[in-house]
Amino acid sequence: MHTEPVHPSGQRFRASERVDDRLWIETHASAELLLKQTRWLLEQFGEDPARYRVRLAQHGQQP
C-alpha cells in the first residue's frame, strides 16, 4: 500500500489497484496472502476483521 504504485525500493508494483485518489495497493499475491495482509491492516487500525466480508471474483469480473 502506498500513495503511488511504487515499492519503497523504487520498483513499480507488478499488479496495482487504485483504492481512491490517494492510495494504491499491490495485488500481485495469492488470495490467501492478500486476505492475511488485509486482516493485519484492519487490526492495525483497531478494526475487528470479523465485521467485514470479502467476496472473491476472477480478474476483470465484478464480485
C-alpha positions, -999 to 999 in steps of 0.1 A, spaced: 0 0 0 13 34 -9 4 68 -22 20 58 -56 21 24 -72 58 20 -62 75 -1 -35 99 15 -10 127 1 -31 116 22 -60 103 -8 -80 69 -3 -95 40 -25 -83 36 -55 -106 -2 -55 -103 -16 -24 -88 -52 -13 -80 -61 22 -71 -82 23 -39 -90 60 -41 -74 92 -54 -46 89 -28 -40 52 -23 -27 23 -43 -23 -14 -33 -2 -42 -47 -23 -71 -58 4 -94 -71 -1 -121 -44 -23 -151 -37 -58 -146 -24 -47 -162 9 -18 -137 13 -40 -107 4 -66 -117 30 -39 -122 56 -25 -87 49 -60 -72 49 -67 -87 83 -34 -74 97 -41 -39 83 -76 -38 98 -62 -48 132 -36 -21 130 -64 5 127 -83 -10 156 -110 -26 134 -124 -61 141 -119 -82 109 -150 -102 118 -171 -72 109 -160 -74 73 -168 -99 45 -147 -105 14 -161 -117 -20 -137 -132 -45 -140 -129 -82 -120 -137 -113 -97 -110 -126 -118 -84 -145 -151 -96 -131 -173 -79 -105 -178 -98 -73 
